[in-house]
Amino acid sequence: MTGLVWWTIAVAVVLLVALWPRHGVLARAQARAASRAREQGENALKHLLQEAQAGRSGSFASLKGTLRLGDRGLLRVMERMRAGGLTASEGGRYRLTDAGEQRARHLVRAHRLLERYLADEARLPLTAVHRVAERLEHHLTEADAERLSASMGHPERDPHGDPIPFAGEGLDDQGEPITHWSVGQQGRIVHLEDEPAATFSALVHLGLQPAQAFTVIEVAPHALRLRIEDRDVALPLEHAGNVFVTPLDGDTSDAADVLRLSALPLDQEAEIVSLSPTCQGLTRRRLLDLGFTPGTRLRPVLETFAGDPRAYRVRGTTIALRVDQSSVVIVRPVPAVAAAERRQQA
């Protein structure tokens, strides 16, 4: 064959690879672009829903900051949403149509269900679940979301404390920032904002979790000092705005003498008060099936050198739990005299 023939064949092969329907380079690039455009549009819907829940209408500036797009890119996104009947605009402000609100609420539900699954079942670090759920939520249909919810026992809250609504259902109030509270006030953490990621990572490192009861001990120039269960926590003011709280609801787990099972000293007997509301789905059912029910007496009997896992004596059986599992069990220590009398009676 002549060089011209070889060159012609090579060009044909390159074009075939590039233009092959569905599997060619061009087709894959177009699919990625379409997927990215859909994600940008759906992120715009979520932003507008968040703004509406805060009593505001979305603006071009707020959307631009959220989506991190230039003017022309954002105009293209919003035109697609308008053409699809999902948004409307007036006087430079944007709002969701009924169809757009329904889609946005599904995305929120899908995101929170995925976070719950990734934290409880996939065992991803809490600092990683938001980023992964952000990618996956766009591919979860309403039927997929319902199946996922059912497989986890229809959990009520995500790992950050946010409510997981049923399809079409509204969202609960997230409380108010802890920075609004003063010395002596008691409350419960109901939400940890997961953005920016560095702030959320700092809150996780401090051991803060939704459902924890606390008392404000001191308001210093640079930090809030909190009493949370059995320890003091210095919460820097630069991160405190991402912690949302509500007044205590008066249930028995709010008493000052309760703590997490993971913090119970070795051989100290205690009574289970409750499971944390953050413990949902399969993890909650497993603990209940193992006998970790309110009113049950138990005590830590063995721990590894690193302290994780630990073994507990529960209902005549020794059961090992990881720290992340035992930390969702709220207990009240039993006085040593009462515990000794109980053992003698047994």
C-alpha positions as CSV (number, residue, x, y, z in Angstrom):
1,M,0.0,0.0,0.0
2,T,1.1,3.5,-0.7
3,G,1.6,6.1,2.1
4,L,-1.5,7.9,0.9
5,V,-3.6,4.8,1.4
6,W,-2.2,4.2,5.0
7,W,-2.9,7.9,5.8
8,T,-6.5,7.6,4.5
9,I,-7.1,4.5,6.6
10,A,-5.6,6.1,9.7
11,V,-7.9,9.2,9.3
12,A,-10.9,6.9,8.8
13,V,-10.1,5.0,12.0
14,V,-9.6,8.2,14.0
15,L,-13.0,9.5,12.7
16,L,-14.6,6.2,13.5
17,V,-13.4,6.2,17.1
18,A,-14.4,9.9,17.5
19,L,-17.8,9.7,15.9
20,W,-19.0,6.2,16.8
21,P,-22.6,6.6,18.1
22,R,-22.9,6.4,21.9
23,H,-19.4,5.0,22.4
24,G,-17.2,7.4,20.4
25,V,-15.0,10.1,21.9
26,L,-17.4,12.8,20.7
27,A,-20.4,11.0,22.0
28,R,-18.9,10.6,25.4
29,A,-17.8,14.2,25.5
30,Q,-21.3,15.3,24.6
31,A,-22.8,13.0,27.3
32,R,-20.4,14.5,29.9
33,A,-21.4,18.0,28.9
34,A,-25.1,17.2,29.1
35,S,-24.7,15.6,32.5
36,R,-22.7,18.7,33.8
37,A,-25.4,21.0,32.4
38,R,-28.1,19.0,34.1
39,E,-26.2,19.1,37.4
40,Q,-25.7,22.9,37.2
41,G,-29.4,23.4,36.5
42,E,-30.5,21.2,39.4
43,N,-28.0,22.9,41.7
44,A,-29.7,26.2,40.7
45,L,-33.1,24.7,41.7
46,K,-31.8,23.7,45.1
47,H,-30.4,27.1,45.7
48,L,-33.7,28.8,44.8
49,L,-35.5,26.4,47.2
50,Q,-33.1,27.3,50.0
51,E,-33.6,31.0,49.3
52,A,-37.4,30.6,49.3
53,Q,-37.3,28.8,52.6
54,A,-35.4,31.7,54.0
55,G,-38.0,34.1,52.8
56,R,-36.0,35.4,49.9
57,S,-36.1,35.2,46.1
58,G,-33.0,34.1,44.3
59,S,-30.9,36.7,42.4
60,F,-28.5,36.5,39.6
61,A,-25.7,37.4,42.0
62,S,-26.6,34.7,44.5
63,L,-26.9,32.0,41.8
64,K,-23.6,33.1,40.3
65,G,-21.9,32.7,43.6
66,T,-23.4,29.3,44.3
67,L,-22.8,27.8,40.9
68,R,-19.5,29.6,40.3
69,L,-20.3,30.4,36.7
70,G,-19.6,33.4,34.6
71,D,-22.5,35.6,33.4
72,R,-23.0,33.9,30.0
73,G,-22.7,30.4,31.5
74,L,-25.3,31.2,34.2
75,L,-27.7,32.8,31.6
76,R,-27.5,29.6,29.6
77,V,-28.3,27.5,32.7
78,M,-31.3,29.7,33.7
79,E,-32.6,29.8,30.2
80,R,-32.7,25.9,30.1
81,M,-34.5,25.9,33.5
82,R,-37.0,28.5,32.2
83,A,-37.6,26.6,29.0
84,G,-38.1,23.4,31.0
85,G,-40.9,25.1,33.0
86,L,-38.9,24.8,36.2
87,T,-38.2,28.5,37.0
88,A,-39.6,31.9,36.3
89,S,-38.1,35.4,36.6
90,E,-39.3,38.9,37.1
91,G,-37.4,42.1,37.7
92,G,-34.1,40.3,37.9
93,R,-35.3,37.8,40.6
94,Y,-35.8,34.1,40.1
95,R,-38.3,31.7,41.6
96,L,-39.3,28.1,41.3
97,T,-42.4,27.0,39.5
98,D,-44.5,24.2,41.1
99,A,-42.6,21.7,38.9
100,G,-39.3,23.2,39.8
101,E,-40.1,23.1,43.5
102,Q,-41.1,19.4,43.3
103,R,-37.8,18.6,41.6
104,A,-35.7,20.6,44.1
105,R,-37.4,18.9,47.0
106,H,-36.6,15.5,45.5
107,L,-33.0,16.5,45.2
108,V,-32.8,17.5,48.8
109,R,-34.5,14.2,49.8
110,A,-32.1,12.2,47.6
111,H,-29.1,14.0,49.0
112,R,-29.9,13.4,52.6
113,L,-30.9,9.8,52.1
114,L,-27.5,9.2,50.3
115,E,-25.6,10.9,53.2
116,R,-27.4,8.7,55.7
117,Y,-26.5,5.6,53.6
118,L,-22.9,6.6,53.0
119,A,-22.4,7.3,56.7
120,D,-24.2,4.3,58.2
121,E,-23.8,1.6,55.6
122,A,-20.8,2.5,53.4
123,R,-18.9,3.7,56.5
124,L,-17.5,6.8,54.8
125,P,-16.0,9.5,57.1
126,L,-18.6,12.1,58.0
127,T,-16.4,14.8,56.3
128,A,-16.7,12.9,53.0
129,V,-20.4,12.1,52.7
130,H,-21.6,15.5,51.5
131,R,-19.2,15.7,48.6
132,V,-20.1,12.2,47.4
133,A,-23.8,12.7,47.9
134,E,-23.6,15.9,45.8
135,R,-22.4,13.8,42.8
136,L,-24.8,10.9,43.3
137,E,-28.1,12.9,44.0
138,H,-28.5,13.8,40.3
139,H,-28.7,10.2,39.3
140,L,-31.3,9.0,41.9
141,T,-34.9,8.8,40.6
142,E,-37.8,9.2,42.9
143,A,-38.4,5.5,42.8
144,D,-34.7,4.9,43.6
145,A,-35.0,7.3,46.6
146,E,-38.0,5.4,47.9
147,R,-36.3,2.1,47.6
148,L,-33.2,3.4,49.4
149,S,-35.3,4.9,52.2
150,A,-37.2,1.7,52.7
151,S,-34.0,-0.3,52.8
152,M,-32.8,1.8,55.7
153,G,-36.1,1.7,57.6
154,H,-37.2,5.2,56.4
155,P,-34.7,7.3,58.5
156,E,-35.9,10.6,59.7
157,R,-32.6,12.6,59.7
158,D,-29.3,12.8,57.9
159,P,-26.0,12.6,59.7
160,H,-25.9,16.4,60.0
161,G,-29.2,16.5,61.8
162,D,-31.3,17.7,58.9
163,P,-34.8,16.1,58.5
164,I,-35.2,13.7,55.6
165,P,-38.6,14.7,54.1
166,F,-41.0,12.2,52.5
167,A,-41.6,12.9,48.8
168,G,-43.2,16.3,48.4
169,E,-43.0,17.1,52.1
170,G,-41.7,20.3,53.5
171,L,-38.6,20.8,55.6
172,D,-38.3,21.5,59.3
173,D,-36.8,24.6,60.9
174,Q,-33.1,24.2,61.5
175,G,-33.0,26.2,64.7
176,E,-30.8,29.2,65.2
177,P,-27.1,29.8,65.3
178,I,-25.5,29.1,68.7
179,T,-23.9,32.5,68.5
180,H,-27.3,33.9,69.5
181,W,-27.2,32.2,72.9
182,S,-25.8,33.5,76.2
183,V,-24.2,32.1,79.3
184,G,-26.3,29.6,81.2
185,Q,-28.6,28.8,78.3
186,Q,-29.2,25.1,77.6
187,G,-30.0,23.6,74.3
188,R,-29.6,20.8,71.8
189,I,-27.6,20.8,68.6
190,V,-29.9,20.1,65.7
191,H,-27.8,20.9,62.7
192,L,-24.1,21.2,61.6
193,E,-23.8,23.1,58.4
194,D,-21.5,21.1,56.1
195,E,-20.1,24.0,54.0
196,P,-17.5,25.3,53.9
197,A,-15.8,21.9,54.3
198,A,-12.9,23.2,56.4
199,T,-15.4,24.5,59.1
200,F,-17.4,21.3,59.1
201,S,-14.2,19.3,59.5
202,A,-13.2,21.5,62.5
203,L,-16.7,20.9,64.1
204,V,-16.3,17.1,63.6
205,H,-12.8,17.2,65.1
206,L,-14.3,18.9,68.2
207,G,-16.7,16.0,68.6
208,L,-19.9,18.0,67.9
209,Q,-22.9,15.9,66.7
210,P,-26.6,16.6,66.2
211,A,-28.7,15.7,69.2
212,Q,-26.1,16.6,71.8
213,A,-27.4,18.5,74.7
214,F,-25.2,21.4,75.9
215,T,-24.9,24.3,78.3
216,V,-23.2,27.6,77.4
217,I,-20.5,28.1,80.1
218,E,-18.7,31.1,78.9
219,V,-18.8,33.6,76.0
220,A,-15.2,34.7,75.4
221,P,-13.9,37.1,72.7
222,H,-12.8,34.3,70.4
223,A,-14.8,31.2,71.5
224,L,-17.8,29.8,73.2
225,R,-17.1,27.4,76.0
226,L,-19.8,24.7,76.1
227,R,-20.5,21.8,78.5
228,I,-21.5,18.9,76.3
229,E,-22.4,15.8,78.2
230,D,-19.3,14.9,80.3
231,R,-16.8,17.3,78.8
232,D,-16.0,21.0,78.1
233,V,-15.6,22.2,74.5
234,A,-14.1,25.4,73.3
235,L,-16.0,26.3,70.1
236,P,-14.1,29.0,68.1
237,L,-16.4,31.9,67.1
238,E,-15.2,31.6,63.5
239,H,-16.9,28.1,63.3
240,A,-19.8,28.7,65.8
241,G,-22.1,30.2,63.1
242,N,-22.3,26.8,61.5
243,V,-23.8,25.2,64.6
244,F,-27.6,25.4,64.9
245,V,-29.5,24.7,68.1
246,T,-32.9,24.7,69.7
247,P,-34.1,24.7,73.4
248,L,-34.1,21.4,75.2
249,D,-37.3,19.5,74.7
250,G,-37.5,18.1,78.2
251,D,-37.0,14.4,77.5
252,T,-35.1,12.3,79.9
253,S,-31.9,12.3,77.8
254,D,-31.5,16.0,78.6
255,A,-30.5,15.4,82.2
256,A,-27.0,16.5,83.2
257,D,-25.9,13.1,84.3
258,V,-26.2,11.4,80.9
259,L,-23.3,10.6,78.6
260,R,-22.4,8.6,75.5
261,L,-21.8,4.9,76.0
262,S,-18.4,5.4,74.3
263,A,-17.4,7.6,77.3
264,L,-18.6,5.3,80.0
265,P,-15.7,4.1,82.2
266,L,-14.7,0.4,82.1
267,D,-16.8,-1.7,84.6
268,Q,-19.2,1.3,85.3
269,E,-22.8,0.1,85.2
270,A,-25.3,2.3,83.4
271,E,-28.8,2.3,82.2
272,I,-29.7,3.0,78.5
273,V,-31.7,6.2,78.2
274,S,-32.1,6.4,74.4
275,L,-30.5,6.0,71.1
276,S,-29.4,9.3,69.5
277,P,-31.8,10.7,66.8
278,T,-28.8,10.6,64.5
279,C,-28.8,6.8,64.7
280,Q,-31.1,5.7,61.9
281,G,-31.9,2.9,59.5
282,L,-30.1,-0.4,59.7
283,T,-27.7,0.7,62.4
284,R,-30.5,1.6,64.7
285,R,-32.3,-1.7,64.0
286,R,-29.1,-3.7,64.7
287,L,-28.6,-2.0,68.0
288,L,-32.2,-2.6,69.1
289,D,-32.0,-6.2,68.0
290,L,-28.8,-6.7,70.0
291,G,-30.7,-5.5,73.1
292,F,-29.6,-1.8,73.4
293,T,-33.1,-0.7,74.3
294,P,-34.1,2.1,76.8
295,G,-34.1,0.9,80.4
296,T,-31.6,-1.9,79.8
297,R,-28.6,-2.1,82.2
298,L,-25.1,-2.7,80.8
299,R,-21.4,-2.1,81.5
300,P,-18.2,-2.1,79.6
301,V,-16.2,-5.2,80.4
302,L,-13.3,-5.3,78.0
303,E,-11.5,-2.9,75.7
304,T,-8.6,-3.1,73.3
305,F,-5.3,-1.2,73.8
306,A,-6.6,1.5,71.4
307,G,-10.0,1.5,73.1
308,D,-11.8,0.6,69.9
309,P,-13.8,-1.6,69.8
310,R,-15.0,-2.2,73.4
311,A,-17.0,-5.2,74.7
312,Y,-20.2,-4.6,76.8
313,R,-22.2,-7.0,79.0
314,V,-25.8,-6.6,77.9
315,R,-28.7,-9.0,78.9
316,G,-26.2,-11.7,79.8
317,T,-24.3,-11.5,76.6
318,T,-21.0,-9.9,75.7
319,I,-21.2,-7.7,72.6
320,A,-18.4,-5.7,70.9
321,L,-19.2,-2.3,69.5
322,R,-17.0,0.2,67.6
323,V,-16.8,3.7,69.1
324,D,-18.9,5.2,66.3
325,Q,-21.7,2.7,67.2
326,S,-21.4,3.1,71.0
327,S,-21.4,6.9,70.7
328,V,-25.0,6.9,69.6
329,V,-26.2,5.1,72.8
330,I,-27.1,7.6,75.5
331,V,-26.7,6.2,79.0
332,R,-27.1,7.3,82.7
333,P,-24.5,5.8,85.1
334,V,-25.9,3.7,87.9
335,P,-24.4,4.6,91.4
336,A,-22.0,1.9,92.6
337,V,-24.1,1.0,95.6
338,A,-27.2,0.4,93.5
339,A,-25.2,-1.6,91.0
340,A,-23.7,-3.8,93.7
341,E,-27.1,-4.5,95.2
342,R,-28.5,-5.4,91.8
343,R,-25.7,-7.9,91.2
344,Q,-26.3,-9.5,94.6
345,Q,-30.0,-9.9,93.8
346,A,-29.1,-11.5,90.5
